[in-house]
Amino acid sequence: MNGDDSAQAAAAAQAGAAYQVRADPVWNHPLVNRVSSLGQRLRQADRGHPWMLDAGLVLLTVPLLCVPDLVPHHHDRHDLARAFTHLSLAATVALQAGQVLPLLWRRRRPSAAFALIAAVFLVQCALGAWLRAGVAVLIALYSLALHGRLRHLPAACAVTAGGLVLLAVRMRADVSIVDGLFFLSTTIIAAVALGLAVRIRRAQLAGLRDRAARLEIERDQRGRLAVATERTRVAREMHDIVGHNLSVIITLADGGAYAADIAPERGKQALLMIGDTGRQALGELRRTLGVLREQSQAPELSPQPGLADIDALCARIRSAGPQVDHRTRGELDVLDRGVQLAVYRIVQEALTNALKHAGHDTRIRLTVAVEDTRVRIDVHDTGPGAGPGRPGPAEEGHGLAGMKERAALYNGAVTAGPAPGGGWTVRATLDLTPLAGLPGPSGPGGAA
C-alpha cells in the first residue's frame, strides 16, 4: 500500500469514528469508556494468568452463596425455607464445597466440572435441602455452553432440569408446581442462552480477526506480485532499448573505425549516426525510468513506438551494414497500440539479434502480416559470411525470453532456430481474439 492509500485509509477510519460518535453518543460516555477499559485490562490479565479469574469467581461465590447458609437465622412461618430439610454444619459445608470448588476448572474442564457440580446438586435435591450454593450448577451450565462440547449440552440441561424439578416439588406447599417449574426452567434457558450468545460472539470475532489477517497477507502478496510484475516489465523494456541501440552503436563504431582511413566521410557519417542512435536511446531510457521516480508532477511521456516506427528501425539497422527487406500485408493501422508495441519490440529484438550474431554483411527479410485475427512476424537472415554459427536454443538468452513473454500476452508463440537453407529464422504469432473489449498493454500501466 502506498502513501496515498494509507492516507485515504486513515481519513476513512477517522470519518467512520466521527460518524459512530455522532450516531450513538452513548459509546463516547466516560462511564462506558471506563468500563470498556476495565474489561480490556481484565482480558489482558486473564490471558496472562487464566487461573486468577476462576479463583476470583470462587472467592466471590463464598461470601454470596455459602456464608449466608452457615449463619444461623430465624425462619418464620412464611419463610420458604421451612419446606426444606435443615442439614448439619458439616453436611452443609461438604455440599457447598462440592458445588463451589469445581468452578476452578469450569473453563479448562467444563464437562468434568459440570458433572461433579451436578452430581453434588442432585444429592442436595435428593436430601431435600435448600442451599444458595446450588446456583453454581447454573454457572457450570453456562460455562459448558460457552467452553465445552455442544453435544454434552442436552444431557446437562436434562440433569439440571431433573434437580430443579425436585426443588419445585418441595415448594408445592407455598408455590404451585407450574409456577415453580416455569421460573426454574427460565433460569436454565437463560444460562444456556447467555453461554451460547457469548460463544457465538467470540467465534464471530475470531473469524473477523482471521479474515483481517488473511486480507492483510493477501494485500502484501498482491503488492509484492505487482512489484515483481513491474520490475519484469521495466527490465524487459530496458533490455529491448539498451540491447538494440548498443548493438547498433557498436556496429557503427566498428564500421566507422574501419572506414576512417579509407573514406573519412563515411567515418564522419558513422559518428553522426552513433550520436542520433545514442540520443534516441537516451530519450527512451528517460521515458522508461521517468515512471519510477517519485515526482510532484507526472513525467512527460512520449508515445510508445508502433508499427509506423519499424521503417526508422530498419533504417538504423541498414546504417550499420545489413540489408533489410521490410514487407507488410494486411490492415496494420487498425491494430491496438498495445499490439503495435508488442510487434515493434519483437521485430526490434529479432533485428538486433541478427545484427549481433550474423554481422553487418547479412541480408534480413522482415515480414509483418495481419491475417484475420492473427498477426504474423517473420524475420529471416542469411547468417554470417564466415565464422561460427548462431547460438542454438540451449543458449537462449533474455531476448528470446522477452519476445515469448510479449507474445504470450496475446496468446501467441515465438519460435527461433536455424533455417533449412542457412541463416536464422524467428517466427512470432499474436492472437487478437482475446482482446475484444479488453484494454491492452498500452492502457494504464502499460505505457512506459
Secondary structure, 3 states (H helix, E strand, C coil): CCHHHHHHHHHHHHHHHHHHHHHCHHHHCHHHHHHHHHHHHHHHHHHHCHHHHHHHHHHHHHHHHHHHHHCCCCCCCCCHHHHCECCCHHHHHHHHHHHHHHHHHCCCCHHHHHHHHHHHHHHHHHHCECCHHHHHHHHHHHHHHHHCCHHHHHHHHHHHHHHHHHHHHHHHHCCCHHHHHHHHHHHHHHHHHHHHHHHHHHHHHHHHHHHHHHHHHHHHHHHHHHHHHHHHHHHHHHHHHHHHHHHHHHHHHHHHHHHCCCCHHHHHHHHHHHHHHHHHHHHHHHHHHHCCCCCCCCCCCCCCCCHHHHHHHHHHHHHCCCEEEEEEECCCCCCCHHHHHHHHHHHHHHHHHHHHHHCCCCEEEEEEEEECCEEEEEEEECCCCCCCCCCCHHHCCHHHHHHHHHHHCCCCEEEEEECCCCCEEEEEEEECHHHCCCCCCCCCCCCC
